[in-house]
Amino acid sequence: MNYTYLQIAKTIDHSLLNPSLSADELESGIQLALDYDVASVCIMPYYLKRCADRLAGSGVRASTTIGFPHGGHTTDVKRAEAERAIADGCEELDMVINISQALSGSWEYVTADIAAVVEVAHGAGQKVKVIFENAYLGNAEKIRLCEICGELRVDWVKTSTGYAPSGATLDDLRLMRCHAPEHVQVKAAGGVRDLDRLLEVRVIGVSRVGASRTKEMLDECRRRLGLTGIR
């Protein structure tokens, strides 16, 4: 094998964004992320503070969503969400662009919208992932967004929310890696459901994936590596 367990585990943002998850299920999900030592837990904003408290002192980061899932919030609301997330202990903010404005070619608006969240996060020393929601965009819009995100020095460009008609495709990931500057990482979300797919997107240059099937992927990783137990 040409990878270690931690190299795979630290590719995963464990997703706890399904609105039907109960508090007990959120608690179990946070514990799973800790047990498997993933990169982060991406959790519903209302539970973020509790999540950040539980993750404190671990190697797992607390993350949440901004303008989720449709991106149509006003910029002032997205900024306020970002400020509250930072106050609640968020280390990585996954924000959705204004899809309508991107499709309208209103790039000045789109740029200012992203910049507002980047300013809050980077001002606090934290990171931003910008969600394009590629299912609704053409290649021209995706390329322009990669350029804008490079100019704003966002930390990741991300394919999807997981709530659109389709998620991460290999073609989109190749396009984003090609057109995003080297200092901008790429995150795949929606459709990475097993270890083989995770390994496939890593080859393209993806450094993070959003996943809800974390346990299954990492159990398989450990099996292939001949490891026993969770850690």
PyMOL CGO cylinders between C-alpha atoms (Angstrom):
from pymol import cmd
from pymol.cgo import CYLINDER

trace = [
    CYLINDER, 0.00, 0.00, 0.00, 1.33, 3.47, -0.82, 0.3, 1, 1, 1, 1, 1, 1,
    CYLINDER, 1.33, 3.47, -0.82, -0.55, 5.26, 1.96, 0.3, 1, 1, 1, 1, 1, 1,
    CYLINDER, -0.55, 5.26, 1.96, -0.80, 5.18, 5.75, 0.3, 1, 1, 1, 1, 1, 1,
    CYLINDER, -0.80, 5.18, 5.75, -3.93, 5.07, 7.84, 0.3, 1, 1, 1, 1, 1, 1,
    CYLINDER, -3.93, 5.07, 7.84, -3.51, 8.66, 8.98, 0.3, 1, 1, 1, 1, 1, 1,
    CYLINDER, -3.51, 8.66, 8.98, -3.01, 9.90, 5.43, 0.3, 1, 1, 1, 1, 1, 1,
    CYLINDER, -3.01, 9.90, 5.43, -6.46, 8.54, 4.60, 0.3, 1, 1, 1, 1, 1, 1,
    CYLINDER, -6.46, 8.54, 4.60, -8.18, 9.48, 7.87, 0.3, 1, 1, 1, 1, 1, 1,
    CYLINDER, -8.18, 9.48, 7.87, -6.94, 13.07, 7.63, 0.3, 1, 1, 1, 1, 1, 1,
    CYLINDER, -6.94, 13.07, 7.63, -8.51, 13.33, 4.18, 0.3, 1, 1, 1, 1, 1, 1,
    CYLINDER, -8.51, 13.33, 4.18, -12.00, 12.98, 5.67, 0.3, 1, 1, 1, 1, 1, 1,
    CYLINDER, -12.00, 12.98, 5.67, -14.36, 15.67, 6.94, 0.3, 1, 1, 1, 1, 1, 1,
    CYLINDER, -14.36, 15.67, 6.94, -16.96, 13.59, 8.78, 0.3, 1, 1, 1, 1, 1, 1,
    CYLINDER, -16.96, 13.59, 8.78, -20.33, 15.03, 7.77, 0.3, 1, 1, 1, 1, 1, 1,
    CYLINDER, -20.33, 15.03, 7.77, -23.09, 15.48, 10.36, 0.3, 1, 1, 1, 1, 1, 1,
    CYLINDER, -23.09, 15.48, 10.36, -25.35, 17.77, 8.33, 0.3, 1, 1, 1, 1, 1, 1,
    CYLINDER, -25.35, 17.77, 8.33, -28.48, 15.67, 7.79, 0.3, 1, 1, 1, 1, 1, 1,
    CYLINDER, -28.48, 15.67, 7.79, -31.25, 17.74, 9.43, 0.3, 1, 1, 1, 1, 1, 1,
    CYLINDER, -31.25, 17.74, 9.43, -32.94, 14.61, 10.79, 0.3, 1, 1, 1, 1, 1, 1,
    CYLINDER, -32.94, 14.61, 10.79, -29.97, 13.65, 13.01, 0.3, 1, 1, 1, 1, 1, 1,
    CYLINDER, -29.97, 13.65, 13.01, -30.91, 13.67, 16.67, 0.3, 1, 1, 1, 1, 1, 1,
    CYLINDER, -30.91, 13.67, 16.67, -28.68, 15.09, 19.41, 0.3, 1, 1, 1, 1, 1, 1,
    CYLINDER, -28.68, 15.09, 19.41, -27.74, 11.53, 20.42, 0.3, 1, 1, 1, 1, 1, 1,
    CYLINDER, -27.74, 11.53, 20.42, -26.74, 10.76, 16.82, 0.3, 1, 1, 1, 1, 1, 1,
    CYLINDER, -26.74, 10.76, 16.82, -24.67, 13.94, 16.65, 0.3, 1, 1, 1, 1, 1, 1,
    CYLINDER, -24.67, 13.94, 16.65, -22.89, 12.94, 19.85, 0.3, 1, 1, 1, 1, 1, 1,
    CYLINDER, -22.89, 12.94, 19.85, -22.19, 9.48, 18.44, 0.3, 1, 1, 1, 1, 1, 1,
    CYLINDER, -22.19, 9.48, 18.44, -20.92, 11.02, 15.22, 0.3, 1, 1, 1, 1, 1, 1,
    CYLINDER, -20.92, 11.02, 15.22, -18.50, 13.28, 17.08, 0.3, 1, 1, 1, 1, 1, 1,
    CYLINDER, -18.50, 13.28, 17.08, -17.22, 10.29, 19.04, 0.3, 1, 1, 1, 1, 1, 1,
    CYLINDER, -17.22, 10.29, 19.04, -16.74, 8.31, 15.82, 0.3, 1, 1, 1, 1, 1, 1,
    CYLINDER, -16.74, 8.31, 15.82, -14.68, 11.16, 14.38, 0.3, 1, 1, 1, 1, 1, 1,
    CYLINDER, -14.68, 11.16, 14.38, -12.52, 11.19, 17.49, 0.3, 1, 1, 1, 1, 1, 1,
    CYLINDER, -12.52, 11.19, 17.49, -12.11, 7.42, 17.52, 0.3, 1, 1, 1, 1, 1, 1,
    CYLINDER, -12.11, 7.42, 17.52, -11.08, 7.32, 13.86, 0.3, 1, 1, 1, 1, 1, 1,
    CYLINDER, -11.08, 7.32, 13.86, -8.98, 10.53, 14.09, 0.3, 1, 1, 1, 1, 1, 1,
    CYLINDER, -8.98, 10.53, 14.09, -10.37, 12.18, 10.96, 0.3, 1, 1, 1, 1, 1, 1,
    CYLINDER, -10.37, 12.18, 10.96, -9.55, 15.70, 9.72, 0.3, 1, 1, 1, 1, 1, 1,
    CYLINDER, -9.55, 15.70, 9.72, -12.70, 17.42, 10.92, 0.3, 1, 1, 1, 1, 1, 1,
    CYLINDER, -12.70, 17.42, 10.92, -16.34, 17.14, 11.91, 0.3, 1, 1, 1, 1, 1, 1,
    CYLINDER, -16.34, 17.14, 11.91, -18.63, 19.27, 9.73, 0.3, 1, 1, 1, 1, 1, 1,
    CYLINDER, -18.63, 19.27, 9.73, -21.72, 19.73, 11.85, 0.3, 1, 1, 1, 1, 1, 1,
    CYLINDER, -21.72, 19.73, 11.85, -24.96, 21.71, 11.85, 0.3, 1, 1, 1, 1, 1, 1,
    CYLINDER, -24.96, 21.71, 11.85, -24.34, 25.22, 13.18, 0.3, 1, 1, 1, 1, 1, 1,
    CYLINDER, -24.34, 25.22, 13.18, -26.62, 24.90, 16.18, 0.3, 1, 1, 1, 1, 1, 1,
    CYLINDER, -26.62, 24.90, 16.18, -24.48, 22.04, 17.56, 0.3, 1, 1, 1, 1, 1, 1,
    CYLINDER, -24.48, 22.04, 17.56, -21.12, 23.55, 16.69, 0.3, 1, 1, 1, 1, 1, 1,
    CYLINDER, -21.12, 23.55, 16.69, -20.18, 24.90, 20.12, 0.3, 1, 1, 1, 1, 1, 1,
    CYLINDER, -20.18, 24.90, 20.12, -20.83, 21.55, 21.77, 0.3, 1, 1, 1, 1, 1, 1,
    CYLINDER, -20.83, 21.55, 21.77, -18.85, 19.84, 19.00, 0.3, 1, 1, 1, 1, 1, 1,
    CYLINDER, -18.85, 19.84, 19.00, -15.90, 22.24, 19.35, 0.3, 1, 1, 1, 1, 1, 1,
    CYLINDER, -15.90, 22.24, 19.35, -15.87, 21.68, 23.11, 0.3, 1, 1, 1, 1, 1, 1,
    CYLINDER, -15.87, 21.68, 23.11, -15.72, 17.91, 22.63, 0.3, 1, 1, 1, 1, 1, 1,
    CYLINDER, -15.72, 17.91, 22.63, -12.98, 18.14, 20.00, 0.3, 1, 1, 1, 1, 1, 1,
    CYLINDER, -12.98, 18.14, 20.00, -10.81, 20.53, 22.02, 0.3, 1, 1, 1, 1, 1, 1,
    CYLINDER, -10.81, 20.53, 22.02, -7.31, 19.15, 22.50, 0.3, 1, 1, 1, 1, 1, 1,
    CYLINDER, -7.31, 19.15, 22.50, -7.74, 16.46, 19.84, 0.3, 1, 1, 1, 1, 1, 1,
    CYLINDER, -7.74, 16.46, 19.84, -6.36, 16.41, 16.31, 0.3, 1, 1, 1, 1, 1, 1,
    CYLINDER, -6.36, 16.41, 16.31, -9.87, 16.71, 14.86, 0.3, 1, 1, 1, 1, 1, 1,
    CYLINDER, -9.87, 16.71, 14.86, -11.05, 20.15, 13.79, 0.3, 1, 1, 1, 1, 1, 1,
    CYLINDER, -11.05, 20.15, 13.79, -14.52, 21.62, 14.27, 0.3, 1, 1, 1, 1, 1, 1,
    CYLINDER, -14.52, 21.62, 14.27, -16.19, 22.82, 11.08, 0.3, 1, 1, 1, 1, 1, 1,
    CYLINDER, -16.19, 22.82, 11.08, -19.63, 24.02, 10.04, 0.3, 1, 1, 1, 1, 1, 1,
    CYLINDER, -19.63, 24.02, 10.04, -21.56, 25.47, 7.11, 0.3, 1, 1, 1, 1, 1, 1,
    CYLINDER, -21.56, 25.47, 7.11, -22.28, 29.04, 6.02, 0.3, 1, 1, 1, 1, 1, 1,
    CYLINDER, -22.28, 29.04, 6.02, -25.15, 29.93, 3.66, 0.3, 1, 1, 1, 1, 1, 1,
    CYLINDER, -25.15, 29.93, 3.66, -26.06, 26.26, 3.54, 0.3, 1, 1, 1, 1, 1, 1,
    CYLINDER, -26.06, 26.26, 3.54, -27.36, 24.57, 1.49, 0.3, 1, 1, 1, 1, 1, 1,
    CYLINDER, -27.36, 24.57, 1.49, -28.60, 26.93, -1.25, 0.3, 1, 1, 1, 1, 1, 1,
    CYLINDER, -28.60, 26.93, -1.25, -26.22, 29.89, -0.94, 0.3, 1, 1, 1, 1, 1, 1,
    CYLINDER, -26.22, 29.89, -0.94, -28.98, 32.48, -1.32, 0.3, 1, 1, 1, 1, 1, 1,
    CYLINDER, -28.98, 32.48, -1.32, -28.48, 34.19, 2.04, 0.3, 1, 1, 1, 1, 1, 1,
    CYLINDER, -28.48, 34.19, 2.04, -27.51, 37.84, 1.89, 0.3, 1, 1, 1, 1, 1, 1,
    CYLINDER, -27.51, 37.84, 1.89, -23.83, 38.61, 2.34, 0.3, 1, 1, 1, 1, 1, 1,
    CYLINDER, -23.83, 38.61, 2.34, -24.54, 40.28, 5.68, 0.3, 1, 1, 1, 1, 1, 1,
    CYLINDER, -24.54, 40.28, 5.68, -26.20, 37.10, 6.93, 0.3, 1, 1, 1, 1, 1, 1,
    CYLINDER, -26.20, 37.10, 6.93, -23.27, 34.96, 5.74, 0.3, 1, 1, 1, 1, 1, 1,
    CYLINDER, -23.27, 34.96, 5.74, -20.87, 37.30, 7.52, 0.3, 1, 1, 1, 1, 1, 1,
    CYLINDER, -20.87, 37.30, 7.52, -22.93, 37.07, 10.71, 0.3, 1, 1, 1, 1, 1, 1,
    CYLINDER, -22.93, 37.07, 10.71, -23.02, 33.28, 10.43, 0.3, 1, 1, 1, 1, 1, 1,
    CYLINDER, -23.02, 33.28, 10.43, -19.24, 33.24, 10.04, 0.3, 1, 1, 1, 1, 1, 1,
    CYLINDER, -19.24, 33.24, 10.04, -18.75, 35.49, 13.06, 0.3, 1, 1, 1, 1, 1, 1,
    CYLINDER, -18.75, 35.49, 13.06, -20.99, 33.29, 15.19, 0.3, 1, 1, 1, 1, 1, 1,
    CYLINDER, -20.99, 33.29, 15.19, -19.24, 30.14, 13.95, 0.3, 1, 1, 1, 1, 1, 1,
    CYLINDER, -19.24, 30.14, 13.95, -15.84, 31.56, 14.90, 0.3, 1, 1, 1, 1, 1, 1,
    CYLINDER, -15.84, 31.56, 14.90, -17.18, 32.56, 18.33, 0.3, 1, 1, 1, 1, 1, 1,
    CYLINDER, -17.18, 32.56, 18.33, -18.46, 29.00, 18.78, 0.3, 1, 1, 1, 1, 1, 1,
    CYLINDER, -18.46, 29.00, 18.78, -15.03, 27.50, 18.07, 0.3, 1, 1, 1, 1, 1, 1,
    CYLINDER, -15.03, 27.50, 18.07, -15.17, 26.81, 14.34, 0.3, 1, 1, 1, 1, 1, 1,
    CYLINDER, -15.17, 26.81, 14.34, -11.81, 26.17, 12.68, 0.3, 1, 1, 1, 1, 1, 1,
    CYLINDER, -11.81, 26.17, 12.68, -12.99, 25.53, 9.12, 0.3, 1, 1, 1, 1, 1, 1,
    CYLINDER, -12.99, 25.53, 9.12, -16.02, 27.19, 7.48, 0.3, 1, 1, 1, 1, 1, 1,
    CYLINDER, -16.02, 27.19, 7.48, -17.70, 25.56, 4.46, 0.3, 1, 1, 1, 1, 1, 1,
    CYLINDER, -17.70, 25.56, 4.46, -19.59, 28.35, 2.66, 0.3, 1, 1, 1, 1, 1, 1,
    CYLINDER, -19.59, 28.35, 2.66, -21.93, 28.11, -0.33, 0.3, 1, 1, 1, 1, 1, 1,
    CYLINDER, -21.93, 28.11, -0.33, -21.55, 30.70, -3.08, 0.3, 1, 1, 1, 1, 1, 1,
    CYLINDER, -21.55, 30.70, -3.08, -24.55, 32.64, -4.35, 0.3, 1, 1, 1, 1, 1, 1,
    CYLINDER, -24.55, 32.64, -4.35, -25.38, 30.26, -7.19, 0.3, 1, 1, 1, 1, 1, 1,
    CYLINDER, -25.38, 30.26, -7.19, -27.98, 32.57, -8.72, 0.3, 1, 1, 1, 1, 1, 1,
    CYLINDER, -27.98, 32.57, -8.72, -25.50, 35.43, -8.96, 0.3, 1, 1, 1, 1, 1, 1,
    CYLINDER, -25.50, 35.43, -8.96, -22.84, 33.18, -10.49, 0.3, 1, 1, 1, 1, 1, 1,
    CYLINDER, -22.84, 33.18, -10.49, -25.26, 32.01, -13.16, 0.3, 1, 1, 1, 1, 1, 1,
    CYLINDER, -25.26, 32.01, -13.16, -26.20, 35.65, -13.77, 0.3, 1, 1, 1, 1, 1, 1,
    CYLINDER, -26.20, 35.65, -13.77, -22.57, 36.56, -14.36, 0.3, 1, 1, 1, 1, 1, 1,
    CYLINDER, -22.57, 36.56, -14.36, -22.58, 38.94, -11.40, 0.3, 1, 1, 1, 1, 1, 1,
    CYLINDER, -22.58, 38.94, -11.40, -18.98, 38.21, -10.53, 0.3, 1, 1, 1, 1, 1, 1,
    CYLINDER, -18.98, 38.21, -10.53, -18.45, 41.38, -8.50, 0.3, 1, 1, 1, 1, 1, 1,
    CYLINDER, -18.45, 41.38, -8.50, -21.26, 40.29, -6.17, 0.3, 1, 1, 1, 1, 1, 1,
    CYLINDER, -21.26, 40.29, -6.17, -19.95, 36.71, -5.99, 0.3, 1, 1, 1, 1, 1, 1,
    CYLINDER, -19.95, 36.71, -5.99, -16.45, 37.94, -5.18, 0.3, 1, 1, 1, 1, 1, 1,
    CYLINDER, -16.45, 37.94, -5.18, -17.65, 40.27, -2.43, 0.3, 1, 1, 1, 1, 1, 1,
    CYLINDER, -17.65, 40.27, -2.43, -19.86, 37.53, -0.97, 0.3, 1, 1, 1, 1, 1, 1,
    CYLINDER, -19.86, 37.53, -0.97, -16.95, 35.10, -0.67, 0.3, 1, 1, 1, 1, 1, 1,
    CYLINDER, -16.95, 35.10, -0.67, -14.57, 37.81, 0.51, 0.3, 1, 1, 1, 1, 1, 1,
    CYLINDER, -14.57, 37.81, 0.51, -16.84, 38.70, 3.44, 0.3, 1, 1, 1, 1, 1, 1,
    CYLINDER, -16.84, 38.70, 3.44, -16.58, 35.19, 4.88, 0.3, 1, 1, 1, 1, 1, 1,
    CYLINDER, -16.58, 35.19, 4.88, -12.87, 34.87, 4.08, 0.3, 1, 1, 1, 1, 1, 1,
    CYLINDER, -12.87, 34.87, 4.08, -12.21, 38.16, 5.91, 0.3, 1, 1, 1, 1, 1, 1,
    CYLINDER, -12.21, 38.16, 5.91, -13.93, 36.92, 9.07, 0.3, 1, 1, 1, 1, 1, 1,
    CYLINDER, -13.93, 36.92, 9.07, -12.31, 33.47, 9.01, 0.3, 1, 1, 1, 1, 1, 1,
    CYLINDER, -12.31, 33.47, 9.01, -8.79, 34.50, 8.07, 0.3, 1, 1, 1, 1, 1, 1,
    CYLINDER, -8.79, 34.50, 8.07, -8.96, 37.42, 10.49, 0.3, 1, 1, 1, 1, 1, 1,
    CYLINDER, -8.96, 37.42, 10.49, -9.44, 34.82, 13.23, 0.3, 1, 1, 1, 1, 1, 1,
    CYLINDER, -9.44, 34.82, 13.23, -6.73, 32.52, 11.86, 0.3, 1, 1, 1, 1, 1, 1,
    CYLINDER, -6.73, 32.52, 11.86, -9.23, 29.94, 10.59, 0.3, 1, 1, 1, 1, 1, 1,
    CYLINDER, -9.23, 29.94, 10.59, -9.90, 28.44, 7.15, 0.3, 1, 1, 1, 1, 1, 1,
    CYLINDER, -9.90, 28.44, 7.15, -12.58, 28.58, 4.45, 0.3, 1, 1, 1, 1, 1, 1,
    CYLINDER, -12.58, 28.58, 4.45, -13.87, 26.04, 1.95, 0.3, 1, 1, 1, 1, 1, 1,
    CYLINDER, -13.87, 26.04, 1.95, -15.95, 27.56, -0.86, 0.3, 1, 1, 1, 1, 1, 1,
    CYLINDER, -15.95, 27.56, -0.86, -18.74, 25.33, -2.17, 0.3, 1, 1, 1, 1, 1, 1,
    CYLINDER, -18.74, 25.33, -2.17, -19.53, 25.84, -5.87, 0.3, 1, 1, 1, 1, 1, 1,
    CYLINDER, -19.53, 25.84, -5.87, -22.49, 23.40, -6.18, 0.3, 1, 1, 1, 1, 1, 1,
    CYLINDER, -22.49, 23.40, -6.18, -21.24, 22.23, -9.56, 0.3, 1, 1, 1, 1, 1, 1,
    CYLINDER, -21.24, 22.23, -9.56, -24.47, 20.43, -10.49, 0.3, 1, 1, 1, 1, 1, 1,
    CYLINDER, -24.47, 20.43, -10.49, -25.95, 23.81, -11.43, 0.3, 1, 1, 1, 1, 1, 1,
    CYLINDER, -25.95, 23.81, -11.43, -22.92, 25.37, -13.14, 0.3, 1, 1, 1, 1, 1, 1,
    CYLINDER, -22.92, 25.37, -13.14, -21.21, 25.17, -16.51, 0.3, 1, 1, 1, 1, 1, 1,
    CYLINDER, -21.21, 25.17, -16.51, -17.46, 24.81, -16.90, 0.3, 1, 1, 1, 1, 1, 1,
    CYLINDER, -17.46, 24.81, -16.90, -17.05, 28.53, -17.56, 0.3, 1, 1, 1, 1, 1, 1,
    CYLINDER, -17.05, 28.53, -17.56, -18.59, 29.38, -14.18, 0.3, 1, 1, 1, 1, 1, 1,
    CYLINDER, -18.59, 29.38, -14.18, -16.51, 26.73, -12.39, 0.3, 1, 1, 1, 1, 1, 1,
    CYLINDER, -16.51, 26.73, -12.39, -13.30, 28.07, -13.93, 0.3, 1, 1, 1, 1, 1, 1,
    CYLINDER, -13.30, 28.07, -13.93, -14.14, 31.68, -13.03, 0.3, 1, 1, 1, 1, 1, 1,
    CYLINDER, -14.14, 31.68, -13.03, -14.90, 30.63, -9.47, 0.3, 1, 1, 1, 1, 1, 1,
    CYLINDER, -14.90, 30.63, -9.47, -11.53, 28.89, -9.23, 0.3, 1, 1, 1, 1, 1, 1,
    CYLINDER, -11.53, 28.89, -9.23, -9.89, 32.11, -10.37, 0.3, 1, 1, 1, 1, 1, 1,
    CYLINDER, -9.89, 32.11, -10.37, -11.80, 34.23, -7.87, 0.3, 1, 1, 1, 1, 1, 1,
    CYLINDER, -11.80, 34.23, -7.87, -11.01, 31.84, -5.02, 0.3, 1, 1, 1, 1, 1, 1,
    CYLINDER, -11.01, 31.84, -5.02, -7.35, 31.97, -5.97, 0.3, 1, 1, 1, 1, 1, 1,
    CYLINDER, -7.35, 31.97, -5.97, -7.39, 35.76, -5.88, 0.3, 1, 1, 1, 1, 1, 1,
    CYLINDER, -7.39, 35.76, -5.88, -9.08, 35.74, -2.47, 0.3, 1, 1, 1, 1, 1, 1,
    CYLINDER, -9.08, 35.74, -2.47, -6.69, 33.04, -1.21, 0.3, 1, 1, 1, 1, 1, 1,
    CYLINDER, -6.69, 33.04, -1.21, -9.42, 30.73, 0.04, 0.3, 1, 1, 1, 1, 1, 1,
    CYLINDER, -9.42, 30.73, 0.04, -8.16, 27.50, 1.52, 0.3, 1, 1, 1, 1, 1, 1,
    CYLINDER, -8.16, 27.50, 1.52, -10.27, 25.00, -0.44, 0.3, 1, 1, 1, 1, 1, 1,
    CYLINDER, -10.27, 25.00, -0.44, -12.63, 24.96, -3.39, 0.3, 1, 1, 1, 1, 1, 1,
    CYLINDER, -12.63, 24.96, -3.39, -15.34, 22.36, -2.91, 0.3, 1, 1, 1, 1, 1, 1,
    CYLINDER, -15.34, 22.36, -2.91, -17.60, 20.66, -5.43, 0.3, 1, 1, 1, 1, 1, 1,
    CYLINDER, -17.60, 20.66, -5.43, -20.95, 20.30, -3.72, 0.3, 1, 1, 1, 1, 1, 1,
    CYLINDER, -20.95, 20.30, -3.72, -23.18, 20.45, -0.67, 0.3, 1, 1, 1, 1, 1, 1,
    CYLINDER, -23.18, 20.45, -0.67, -24.45, 16.91, -1.07, 0.3, 1, 1, 1, 1, 1, 1,
    CYLINDER, -24.45, 16.91, -1.07, -27.99, 18.26, -1.48, 0.3, 1, 1, 1, 1, 1, 1,
    CYLINDER, -27.99, 18.26, -1.48, -27.98, 19.00, -5.23, 0.3, 1, 1, 1, 1, 1, 1,
    CYLINDER, -27.98, 19.00, -5.23, -28.93, 16.50, -7.98, 0.3, 1, 1, 1, 1, 1, 1,
    CYLINDER, -28.93, 16.50, -7.98, -25.30, 15.32, -8.22, 0.3, 1, 1, 1, 1, 1, 1,
    CYLINDER, -25.30, 15.32, -8.22, -22.08, 15.61, -6.26, 0.3, 1, 1, 1, 1, 1, 1,
    CYLINDER, -22.08, 15.61, -6.26, -18.38, 15.34, -7.00, 0.3, 1, 1, 1, 1, 1, 1,
    CYLINDER, -18.38, 15.34, -7.00, -17.46, 14.02, -10.44, 0.3, 1, 1, 1, 1, 1, 1,
    CYLINDER, -17.46, 14.02, -10.44, -13.96, 13.12, -11.55, 0.3, 1, 1, 1, 1, 1, 1,
    CYLINDER, -13.96, 13.12, -11.55, -14.20, 15.54, -14.47, 0.3, 1, 1, 1, 1, 1, 1,
    CYLINDER, -14.20, 15.54, -14.47, -15.12, 18.41, -12.15, 0.3, 1, 1, 1, 1, 1, 1,
    CYLINDER, -15.12, 18.41, -12.15, -12.33, 17.57, -9.74, 0.3, 1, 1, 1, 1, 1, 1,
    CYLINDER, -12.33, 17.57, -9.74, -9.79, 17.53, -12.56, 0.3, 1, 1, 1, 1, 1, 1,
    CYLINDER, -9.79, 17.53, -12.56, -11.14, 20.86, -13.82, 0.3, 1, 1, 1, 1, 1, 1,
    CYLINDER, -11.14, 20.86, -13.82, -10.95, 22.45, -10.37, 0.3, 1, 1, 1, 1, 1, 1,
    CYLINDER, -10.95, 22.45, -10.37, -7.46, 21.14, -9.67, 0.3, 1, 1, 1, 1, 1, 1,
    CYLINDER, -7.46, 21.14, -9.67, -6.32, 22.40, -13.07, 0.3, 1, 1, 1, 1, 1, 1,
    CYLINDER, -6.32, 22.40, -13.07, -7.75, 25.91, -12.70, 0.3, 1, 1, 1, 1, 1, 1,
    CYLINDER, -7.75, 25.91, -12.70, -7.35, 26.55, -8.96, 0.3, 1, 1, 1, 1, 1, 1,
    CYLINDER, -7.35, 26.55, -8.96, -3.92, 27.94, -8.05, 0.3, 1, 1, 1, 1, 1, 1,
    CYLINDER, -3.92, 27.94, -8.05, -1.51, 25.67, -6.21, 0.3, 1, 1, 1, 1, 1, 1,
    CYLINDER, -1.51, 25.67, -6.21, -2.17, 27.41, -2.89, 0.3, 1, 1, 1, 1, 1, 1,
    CYLINDER, -2.17, 27.41, -2.89, -5.88, 26.49, -3.08, 0.3, 1, 1, 1, 1, 1, 1,
    CYLINDER, -5.88, 26.49, -3.08, -6.76, 22.90, -2.14, 0.3, 1, 1, 1, 1, 1, 1,
    CYLINDER, -6.76, 22.90, -2.14, -9.67, 20.89, -3.56, 0.3, 1, 1, 1, 1, 1, 1,
    CYLINDER, -9.67, 20.89, -3.56, -12.42, 19.14, -1.58, 0.3, 1, 1, 1, 1, 1, 1,
    CYLINDER, -12.42, 19.14, -1.58, -14.78, 16.53, -3.03, 0.3, 1, 1, 1, 1, 1, 1,
    CYLINDER, -14.78, 16.53, -3.03, -18.25, 16.24, -1.52, 0.3, 1, 1, 1, 1, 1, 1,
    CYLINDER, -18.25, 16.24, -1.52, -21.18, 14.10, -2.56, 0.3, 1, 1, 1, 1, 1, 1,
    CYLINDER, -21.18, 14.10, -2.56, -20.48, 10.68, -4.03, 0.3, 1, 1, 1, 1, 1, 1,
    CYLINDER, -20.48, 10.68, -4.03, -17.32, 9.58, -2.18, 0.3, 1, 1, 1, 1, 1, 1,
    CYLINDER, -17.32, 9.58, -2.18, -18.85, 6.54, -0.54, 0.3, 1, 1, 1, 1, 1, 1,
    CYLINDER, -18.85, 6.54, -0.54, -16.07, 3.95, -0.38, 0.3, 1, 1, 1, 1, 1, 1,
    CYLINDER, -16.07, 3.95, -0.38, -12.31, 3.70, 0.00, 0.3, 1, 1, 1, 1, 1, 1,
    CYLINDER, -12.31, 3.70, 0.00, -11.61, 3.05, -3.66, 0.3, 1, 1, 1, 1, 1, 1,
    CYLINDER, -11.61, 3.05, -3.66, -13.36, 6.27, -4.65, 0.3, 1, 1, 1, 1, 1, 1,
    CYLINDER, -13.36, 6.27, -4.65, -11.48, 8.19, -1.99, 0.3, 1, 1, 1, 1, 1, 1,
    CYLINDER, -11.48, 8.19, -1.99, -8.19, 6.85, -3.31, 0.3, 1, 1, 1, 1, 1, 1,
    CYLINDER, -8.19, 6.85, -3.31, -9.24, 7.71, -6.86, 0.3, 1, 1, 1, 1, 1, 1,
    CYLINDER, -9.24, 7.71, -6.86, -9.92, 11.35, -6.03, 0.3, 1, 1, 1, 1, 1, 1,
    CYLINDER, -9.92, 11.35, -6.03, -6.70, 11.64, -4.03, 0.3, 1, 1, 1, 1, 1, 1,
    CYLINDER, -6.70, 11.64, -4.03, -4.77, 10.76, -7.19, 0.3, 1, 1, 1, 1, 1, 1,
    CYLINDER, -4.77, 10.76, -7.19, -6.39, 13.76, -8.92, 0.3, 1, 1, 1, 1, 1, 1,
    CYLINDER, -6.39, 13.76, -8.92, -5.09, 16.02, -6.15, 0.3, 1, 1, 1, 1, 1, 1,
    CYLINDER, -5.09, 16.02, -6.15, -8.05, 16.17, -3.77, 0.3, 1, 1, 1, 1, 1, 1,
    CYLINDER, -8.05, 16.17, -3.77, -6.91, 16.75, -0.19, 0.3, 1, 1, 1, 1, 1, 1,
    CYLINDER, -6.91, 16.75, -0.19, -10.29, 16.52, 1.57, 0.3, 1, 1, 1, 1, 1, 1,
    CYLINDER, -10.29, 16.52, 1.57, -13.53, 14.66, 1.08, 0.3, 1, 1, 1, 1, 1, 1,
    CYLINDER, -13.53, 14.66, 1.08, -16.85, 15.12, 2.81, 0.3, 1, 1, 1, 1, 1, 1,
    CYLINDER, -16.85, 15.12, 2.81, -18.15, 11.76, 3.97, 0.3, 1, 1, 1, 1, 1, 1,
    CYLINDER, -18.15, 11.76, 3.97, -20.92, 10.25, 6.03, 0.3, 1, 1, 1, 1, 1, 1,
    CYLINDER, -20.92, 10.25, 6.03, -19.67, 6.67, 5.51, 0.3, 1, 1, 1, 1, 1, 1,
    CYLINDER, -19.67, 6.67, 5.51, -16.48, 7.37, 7.41, 0.3, 1, 1, 1, 1, 1, 1,
    CYLINDER, -16.48, 7.37, 7.41, -16.55, 4.22, 9.52, 0.3, 1, 1, 1, 1, 1, 1,
    CYLINDER, -16.55, 4.22, 9.52, -16.97, 1.91, 6.54, 0.3, 1, 1, 1, 1, 1, 1,
    CYLINDER, -16.97, 1.91, 6.54, -14.17, 3.57, 4.57, 0.3, 1, 1, 1, 1, 1, 1,
    CYLINDER, -14.17, 3.57, 4.57, -11.71, 3.64, 7.43, 0.3, 1, 1, 1, 1, 1, 1,
    CYLINDER, -11.71, 3.64, 7.43, -12.51, 0.10, 8.58, 0.3, 1, 1, 1, 1, 1, 1,
    CYLINDER, -12.51, 0.10, 8.58, -11.72, -1.03, 5.04, 0.3, 1, 1, 1, 1, 1, 1,
    CYLINDER, -11.72, -1.03, 5.04, -8.53, 1.04, 5.06, 0.3, 1, 1, 1, 1, 1, 1,
    CYLINDER, -8.53, 1.04, 5.06, -7.40, -0.64, 8.27, 0.3, 1, 1, 1, 1, 1, 1,
    CYLINDER, -7.40, -0.64, 8.27, -8.29, -4.05, 6.89, 0.3, 1, 1, 1, 1, 1, 1,
    CYLINDER, -8.29, -4.05, 6.89, -6.17, -3.50, 3.78, 0.3, 1, 1, 1, 1, 1, 1,
    CYLINDER, -6.17, -3.50, 3.78, -3.28, -2.22, 5.87, 0.3, 1, 1, 1, 1, 1, 1,
    CYLINDER, -3.28, -2.22, 5.87, -3.51, -5.19, 8.24, 0.3, 1, 1, 1, 1, 1, 1,
    CYLINDER, -3.51, -5.19, 8.24, -4.26, -3.04, 11.27, 0.3, 1, 1, 1, 1, 1, 1,
    CYLINDER, -4.26, -3.04, 11.27, -6.37, -4.12, 14.24, 0.3, 1, 1, 1, 1, 1, 1,
    CYLINDER, -6.37, -4.12, 14.24, -8.63, -2.05, 16.43, 0.3, 1, 1, 1, 1, 1, 1,
    CYLINDER, -8.63, -2.05, 16.43, -9.77, 1.48, 15.67, 0.3, 1, 1, 1, 1, 1, 1,
    CYLINDER, -9.77, 1.48, 15.67, -6.50, 3.29, 16.45, 0.3, 1, 1, 1, 1, 1, 1,
]
cmd.load_cgo(trace, "trace")
